[in-house]
Every structure is written in structure tokens, then in C-alpha cells.
């Protein structure tokens, strides 16, 4: 039985992960954490932590987890470059699964996007995502990962070649550009589309989530997979065993 700490327990994903942990036969919820509470004390009650909180909390969580040698599953999004570097550094001492999305379907979308980009690399590529009105960060972590997948395959640079929306007389679309568009409204759990367009045809890869439980269940799956693994930075692609 794997004892799990769930952080960000007052949030939508925190509550979904709590349900998923309690529903799984091989896991039990032994601690929860929210803003203002002692993370070190909470970690002491668990074998592993699943984090869906806020990116500003990550440095504190990493410090406590490294001190206690506790594995982490991090699903929080919105990290800046410094925070992402801190996660990579901590993974030299403890095993961490860090993913922008724990859905099996979305990770299949990542894989398909990589394959499609390798074939359609000269097509115009646009990414569109939509989430509920309460989401704090934009673009979504999943959309950012999709753009990073495209960049890795094409040699483009996320900081230079991703265009976040368009307004005014922007001129003709450059070939080496990835359009990124974030929509917000209602209670949408998460929709993502990668579009490959050229003269005469268009290919679209789309994933639509209707329940947060698909992400929560994937996070629990990642926690079970991570138990006993050596220190390293893992992705959900590693958890699922997707081929390169």
C-alpha cells in the first residue's frame, strides 16, 4: 500500500486527486496540504507526494522533499524557467515525475504531435487551447508542452518562434512560427488542438477532456510507477512506456 500526500487539496485538481487516491486499491491518502500549512510535517506522513497546487509553492516543496528523500509527482503548471530548473536540479537527488498533463489521451496527443511534425514539418502549425474561466495561467501547460514538442522536431525556439495570439497589421505569417491561442470560458475542463495547414489541406489533432478524473487517475498511476525508481526527472511518457 502506497501512502500518498496530496497538496493543493482545496483546489479542483486536489479534490479530484484525493478521490482517485481513495478509490485505488493500492493507495491510501495519509496526508493533505494547503497554503499556510507545514509541508515538512505533511511529507513525514507519506511515502510520496502528488502536487497540484501553485508554481510559487514548488521551491518549498522541493526543499522539503529532498530533505526527506520523498519522491514527487508534480502536475502543477505555470512554472518559470528558474522554477523548472529547480525541479531538474532536485531530480538529481529524488525521483520526480513532472508533467503538464497526466491524461493517457493527452500524452498520446503529445506522441502523435511529434510524429506528425516530423512528417509535416513544412506546414504552418497553430495550437489552440480552451479552459474554464477560473484557470490562472495561459497558455496551459499542455499547450506549452505541445509547442515544445513541435520546437524539438523543427529546431524552432519557444521564446522566439511562438506567437501568442495576433492583433493589428502583423503581416504575412512566417513559415517558422507556431501560433498559440488561449480561450477561456464556462466550465471547460480542457480542449487542445494542434493544426497543420498548407495549401490545399489541413490536418488537426484534437483532445477534449470532460472530467478531471482522467488527470487525477493518471497522477495516481504515475505515483505507483515512481515508487522505488532511482533519482531522475521522468515524464508521463516514461510512465506509459511510449516508444521514442
N, C-alpha and C positions, 0 to 999 in steps of 0.2 A: 504494500500500500504506500503510495507516494503522498506525503504531506505537503500541501500547497498553500502558499501565501498569495492572496490576490490584492494588488494595490489599486488605487483609484476606485475603491469599492462603491462610492456614491455615484459614479458615472454610469452611463448606459452600457458601455462595454464591461465595466467592472461587475455590474449586476449580471450580465449575460455570462461572463466567465465563471462567476460564483455558481450559477445554475449548472453550467457544464461540468464543473468540478464535482459538484454534489451528485450529479446524475451518473458519473462514470464509476464503474465497479472497481477500478484500480487506483482511484484518487480520493482524497478527503481534504476538505477545507479546514485547516488548523489555525489560520490567522488571516486577518484583513487589515488594510491600512488605508488611511485617507490623510488629507492635508492636516498638518499640525500634530500628527501622532509620531511616536518614536519608531522609526523604521528598523533600527537595530534590534529592539525588543521583539518586534513582529517577526523578523527573519529568524530569530532564535527558535521560533515555534514551528518552523517548516523546513522541508528538505530543498525546496526550490520556490522561486517567486515568479508569478506571471504579472507583468506590468502593463496596464493600460491606464496611464494617468496623464501627466503633463510633461512635456520635454524638459522644462526647467527643473523638474524633480530628479531627472536622470543622474546627475553627478552625485547627489546624496545617496541614491540607491546603489550606484556602482561602488562607492566608497564602503558602504556597509556590507555589500555582498562580497567584495574582495576580502575584507577583513575576516569574514566568517566562512569564506570559501564556499559560498552558496551559488549554484547555477541560476541563470536568469533567462526568462523568455520575455523579450521586450517587443510589445506591439504598439507602443506609443509612437506617434508621428510628429512631424514639425521640428525635428532636431536641426540645429545649425551645424556648420562644418566642425566647430570646436566640440560640440556635444557628440557628434558622430565619431570624431577622432578619439574621444574619451571612451566610448564604447569599445572601439577596436583595441585600445590600449588595455582596458580591463580584461578583454577576452584572451590576453596573453597569460592571465592568471586563473581565470574561471571560464567554464563553458557558457556561451551565450548564443541563443537563437534570437537574431534581430531581423524582423521582417516588417514590411509596411502593410502586409495583408496575410492572414493565416488561412484564408479560404483555399480549399483544394482547387476550386474552379478558377479563382484569380491567379493562382500560381501556374495553372495550365495556360492561362492567358499570357503570363509572362513568357513562358516557354514558346508558345505559338508566335508571339510577337517577335521574339528573337529569330525564329526560323523564317517568318515572313519577311523580316527586314533583310535577312541575308540574301533573300531571293529578289525582293522588290526594293533594293537599296536606292535606286534612282527615282523612285516615286516620291511625290510630295506626301509628307507624313504629318498628320494632325491628331492630337489627343484631346478628347472631351470627357470630362467627369462631372457627375452631379451628386450632391449630398443634401441632407436635411438642412434646414435653416440655422440649426444650432452649432454646426461644425465650425471650429475655431480657425483652422489652418487652411490655406489654399496655395497651390494646388494640393490635392490629397496626397498622402504618402504613396498610395498605389499609383497615382498618375505620375508622380515623380519617378518611381521605380520604372514604370513603362518607358518614360523618356530616357532614363539612364540605360535601359536595355537597348533602345534604338541608338543612343550615342556610342555605346560599346561596339555595336555592329558596324556603324558607319564612320566612326572616327570623329564624329562631331563632339562639341564641348557643351555640357549642360549650361554653364554660365554664359556662354557666348552665343549659342545657336538655338536656344529655346526662347520662343516669342510668347510671352504671357498675354494673350488677347491682342486685339488690334483696334486702333482708333485713328481717324483722320486720314490724310493722304500718305499712306505708308509705302506706296509704290508697289511695283510688281513683286510677287513672292520670290525670294531667293530659293534656289534649289536646296542649298544646305541650311535648312531651317526646320525646326519642329514647332508646330503651333500647339499651344497649351491653353485650354479653355475650361474655366471652372464655373459651374452653375450651382446655385443654392436655392432651395425652396422646399416647403412641405416637410414630409417625414421620410424622404428618400434615404434608404439605408446606404446605397452606393451603386452607381452605374458608371462603367468605364468603357470607352470605345477608342480603338486605335484605327485610324483611317489611312489607307494607302491609295493615293489618287494619281492618275496620269491621264494623258489624252485618250479618251475612248473607254476608260473603265475605272472602277473603284472597288477596292476590297476593304471590308470593315470587319474587325474582330471586336466583339462586344461581350461583356459580362455584366449581369444585373443581379444584385443581391436583394432579397426580400426579407431576410431575417439576420440579426446579429449573431444568432446561434451558430451559423456556419463559420464565422470567425472565431467564436469562443471555443467551439469544438476543435477547431484546428490548433488553437493555442494549447489546449489540454493535450492533444496528440503530440505537439512539439515538446511539451514538458516531459511526457513519458519517454519520448525518444531521447531527450537530452540527458536524462538521469544516467550517471556513470560514464558519460563521454569525457574525453580529455579537454583541457582548456583550449578553446579556439572560438572564432566567430563563425557561426553557422547561419544558413538561411533556411527558409521554408522549403526551398528546392532540395536542400540536403535532407531535410526531414522526410520528404516524399520520395526521395531517391530518383529524381528526374535525371535522364541522361543529358550529358553535355551536348 
